[in-house]
Amino acid sequence: HFCRLDGALHIPDARTLWSFKQRLAQGGLGGRAIFEAVSLQLQQHGYIPRGGQIVDASIVQAPLTQANKDEREALNEGRRPEGWNAKRLQHTDRDARWTKKHGKSFYGYKVHANADARYKLIRRVKVTP
């Protein structure tokens, strides 16, 4: 409704959106293809991103993992640390990394976003450790 697109009254319920999100996460649908399809629809309705670019990198923090040096080494090599059960391993974010911003340390990910300066539409998003 906000973008004045057709079919705004046929909004899916929360369960449908959750199911769709799960299928995207499992790789059943191409997130990139969906992103490009939405961009094409917006362009067809006159929202053409030509007003310059805004580039931003934000930090998304991840929960800290209590691991000693040997356990951290095993995790970085893709192995299960000695004495860890499957549940503890599942609750450990093995992809997050440490970074500094303004002299302060953060553990997590960086979200790099490229948005159109005029319409504030997100053109590209990339997440890195």
Residue pairs with C-beta under 8 A, 6 or more apart in sequence:
1 8
1 9
3 42
3 45
3 47
4 45
5 41
5 45
12 20
20 29
23 29
24 31
24 34
39 121
39 123
42 121
43 49
47 119
47 121
49 116
49 118
49 119
49 121
49 123
50 116
50 118
51 116
51 117
51 118
51 119
52 116
52 117
52 118
53 114
53 115
53 116
53 117
53 123
54 113
54 114
54 115
54 116
54 117
54 120
55 112
55 113
55 114
55 115
56 112
56 113
56 115
57 110
57 111
57 112
57 113
58 110
58 111
58 113
59 99
59 101
59 106
59 108
59 109
59 110
59 111
60 108
60 109
60 110
60 111
60 127
61 106
61 107
61 108
62 93
62 96
62 107
62 108
62 109
63 93
64 107
65 75
65 92
65 93
67 75
67 81
67 92
70 81
70 82
71 81
71 82
71 84
74 80
74 81
74 82
75 81
75 92
75 94
76 94
78 94
80 89
81 89
95 109
95 129
96 107
96 108
96 109
96 129
97 107
97 108
97 109
97 129
98 105
98 106
98 107
99 105
99 106
99 108
99 110
100 106
109 127
109 128
109 129
110 127
110 128
110 129
111 125
111 126
111 127
112 124
112 125
112 126
112 127
112 128
113 122
113 124
113 125
114 122
114 123
114 124
114 125
115 121
115 122
115 123
116 123
